[in-house]
Amino acid sequence: VQLQACGGGSVQAGDSLTLSCAASGRSISSYDMGWFRHVPGKPREFVAAIKSTSSNTYYGDSVKGRFTISRNYAKMTVYLEMNSLTPEDTAVYYCKVWSRGSEYWGQGTLVTVSS
């Protein structure tokens, strides 16, 4: 599975941004999908996830109520809609898909939020 993330950029505090991550190589309909982010010098942080079977969603505490994860099965794509961005959201965002015994990571896309 190859994952191609895009949509990052530089925005102002309070702005919105939507990331997308498209999978290719094989079907990922049975895979859970999610987003993580990383700031140099800090541990990687869980952002959001969406289950393959139920489409239940889960969010990190720092993004609850501001970010929304969704997926398009036909396009094999996961999205992360980010609203009310703050400078603390500045990070490299990585998408990930996983299932029993396997996981795949995207290359990361940089989001920079200035005050």
C-alpha positions as a Markdown table, in Angstrom:
| # | Residue | x | y | z |
|---|---|---|---|---|
| 1 | Val | 0.0 | 0.0 | 0.0 |
| 2 | Gln | 1.3 | 3.5 | -0.9 |
| 3 | Leu | -0.1 | 6.5 | 0.8 |
| 4 | Gln | 0.1 | 10.0 | -0.7 |
| 5 | Ala | -0.8 | 12.8 | 1.7 |
| 6 | Cys | -1.4 | 16.4 | 0.6 |
| 7 | Gly | -3.2 | 19.5 | 1.6 |
| 8 | Gly | -0.7 | 21.0 | 4.0 |
| 9 | Gly | 0.3 | 24.6 | 3.9 |
| 10 | Ser | 0.8 | 27.8 | 5.8 |
| 11 | Val | -2.3 | 29.4 | 7.3 |
| 12 | Gln | -3.3 | 32.0 | 9.9 |
| 13 | Ala | -4.7 | 31.2 | 13.3 |
| 14 | Gly | -8.4 | 30.6 | 13.1 |
| 15 | Asp | -8.2 | 29.4 | 9.5 |
| 16 | Ser | -9.3 | 26.0 | 8.2 |
| 17 | Leu | -7.4 | 23.4 | 6.2 |
| 18 | Thr | -8.3 | 20.0 | 4.8 |
| 19 | Leu | -5.7 | 17.2 | 4.4 |
| 20 | Ser | -6.3 | 14.2 | 2.2 |
| 21 | Cys | -4.4 | 10.9 | 2.0 |
| 22 | Ala | -5.0 | 8.7 | -1.0 |
| 23 | Ala | -4.1 | 5.0 | -0.9 |
| 24 | Ser | -3.0 | 2.9 | -3.9 |
| 25 | Gly | -1.7 | -0.6 | -4.5 |
| 26 | Arg | -4.4 | -2.6 | -3.0 |
| 27 | Ser | -7.8 | -2.3 | -1.4 |
| 28 | Ile | -7.9 | -0.8 | 2.0 |
| 29 | Ser | -11.6 | -1.2 | 2.7 |
| 30 | Ser | -10.8 | -3.4 | 5.7 |
| 31 | Tyr | -8.1 | -1.1 | 7.1 |
| 32 | Asp | -8.6 | 1.5 | 9.8 |
| 33 | Met | -7.3 | 4.9 | 8.8 |
| 34 | Gly | -6.0 | 7.7 | 10.8 |
| 35 | Trp | -3.8 | 10.8 | 11.2 |
| 36 | Phe | -0.9 | 11.5 | 13.5 |
| 37 | Arg | 1.3 | 14.5 | 13.8 |
| 38 | His | 4.8 | 15.2 | 14.8 |
| 39 | Val | 6.7 | 18.2 | 16.1 |
| 40 | Pro | 10.5 | 17.9 | 16.3 |
| 41 | Gly | 11.5 | 17.2 | 19.8 |
| 42 | Lys | 8.1 | 15.9 | 20.8 |
| 43 | Pro | 6.5 | 12.4 | 20.7 |
| 44 | Arg | 4.3 | 11.6 | 17.7 |
| 45 | Glu | 0.8 | 12.5 | 18.6 |
| 46 | Phe | -2.4 | 10.7 | 17.7 |
| 47 | Val | -4.8 | 13.1 | 16.0 |
| 48 | Ala | -7.8 | 11.1 | 14.6 |
| 49 | Ala | -8.8 | 7.7 | 13.4 |
| 50 | Ile | -11.8 | 6.1 | 11.6 |
| 51 | Lys | -12.6 | 2.5 | 11.8 |
| 52 | Ser | -13.1 | 0.4 | 8.6 |
| 53 | Thr | -16.1 | -1.6 | 9.8 |
| 54 | Ser | -18.2 | 0.9 | 11.7 |
| 55 | Ser | -16.8 | 4.2 | 10.5 |
| 56 | Asn | -16.6 | 5.2 | 14.2 |
| 57 | Thr | -14.3 | 8.1 | 14.7 |
| 58 | Tyr | -11.8 | 8.9 | 17.5 |
| 59 | Tyr | -9.9 | 12.0 | 18.2 |
| 60 | Gly | -7.0 | 13.2 | 20.3 |
| 61 | Asp | -8.0 | 15.5 | 23.1 |
| 62 | Ser | -6.3 | 18.5 | 21.6 |
| 63 | Val | -8.3 | 18.4 | 18.4 |
| 64 | Lys | -11.7 | 17.3 | 19.6 |
| 65 | Gly | -14.5 | 19.6 | 18.4 |
| 66 | Arg | -12.2 | 21.2 | 15.8 |
| 67 | Phe | -11.0 | 18.4 | 13.5 |
| 68 | Thr | -13.1 | 15.9 | 11.6 |
| 69 | Ile | -11.9 | 12.7 | 10.0 |
| 70 | Ser | -13.8 | 11.1 | 7.1 |
| 71 | Arg | -13.1 | 8.5 | 4.5 |
| 72 | Asn | -14.2 | 7.8 | 0.9 |
| 73 | Tyr | -14.1 | 4.0 | 0.3 |
| 74 | Ala | -14.4 | 4.3 | -3.5 |
| 75 | Lys | -11.5 | 6.8 | -3.7 |
| 76 | Met | -9.5 | 5.0 | -1.0 |
| 77 | Thr | -8.9 | 8.3 | 0.6 |
| 78 | Val | -9.0 | 9.6 | 4.2 |
| 79 | Tyr | -9.6 | 13.3 | 4.9 |
| 80 | Leu | -8.9 | 15.5 | 7.9 |
| 81 | Glu | -10.8 | 18.7 | 8.1 |
| 82 | Met | -9.1 | 21.1 | 10.5 |
| 83 | Asn | -10.9 | 24.1 | 11.8 |
| 84 | Ser | -10.0 | 26.9 | 14.2 |
| 85 | Leu | -6.4 | 26.2 | 13.7 |
| 86 | Thr | -3.9 | 27.4 | 16.3 |
| 87 | Pro | -0.1 | 27.7 | 16.2 |
| 88 | Glu | -0.1 | 24.6 | 18.5 |
| 89 | Asp | -1.4 | 22.6 | 15.5 |
| 90 | Thr | 1.8 | 23.3 | 13.6 |
| 91 | Ala | 3.3 | 19.9 | 12.8 |
| 92 | Val | 4.0 | 17.4 | 10.1 |
| 93 | Tyr | 0.9 | 15.4 | 9.6 |
| 94 | Tyr | 1.1 | 11.7 | 8.7 |
| 95 | Cys | -1.6 | 9.4 | 7.5 |
| 96 | Lys | -1.6 | 5.8 | 8.5 |
| 97 | Val | -3.7 | 2.8 | 7.6 |
| 98 | Trp | -3.6 | -0.4 | 9.6 |
| 99 | Ser | -5.1 | -3.8 | 9.9 |
| 100 | Arg | -4.2 | -7.0 | 11.6 |
| 101 | Gly | -0.5 | -7.5 | 11.3 |
| 102 | Ser | 0.2 | -4.6 | 8.9 |
| 103 | Glu | 0.4 | -0.9 | 8.8 |
| 104 | Tyr | 1.5 | 1.7 | 6.3 |
| 105 | Trp | 2.5 | 5.4 | 6.7 |
| 106 | Gly | 2.3 | 8.3 | 4.3 |
| 107 | Gln | 5.2 | 10.6 | 3.7 |
| 108 | Gly | 3.8 | 13.5 | 5.8 |
| 109 | Thr | 2.6 | 16.9 | 4.9 |
| 110 | Leu | 3.6 | 20.1 | 6.8 |
| 111 | Val | 1.0 | 22.4 | 8.4 |
| 112 | Thr | 2.2 | 25.7 | 9.7 |
| 113 | Val | -0.2 | 28.0 | 11.6 |
| 114 | Ser | 1.0 | 31.5 | 12.4 |
| 115 | Ser | -0.5 | 33.8 | 15.0 |
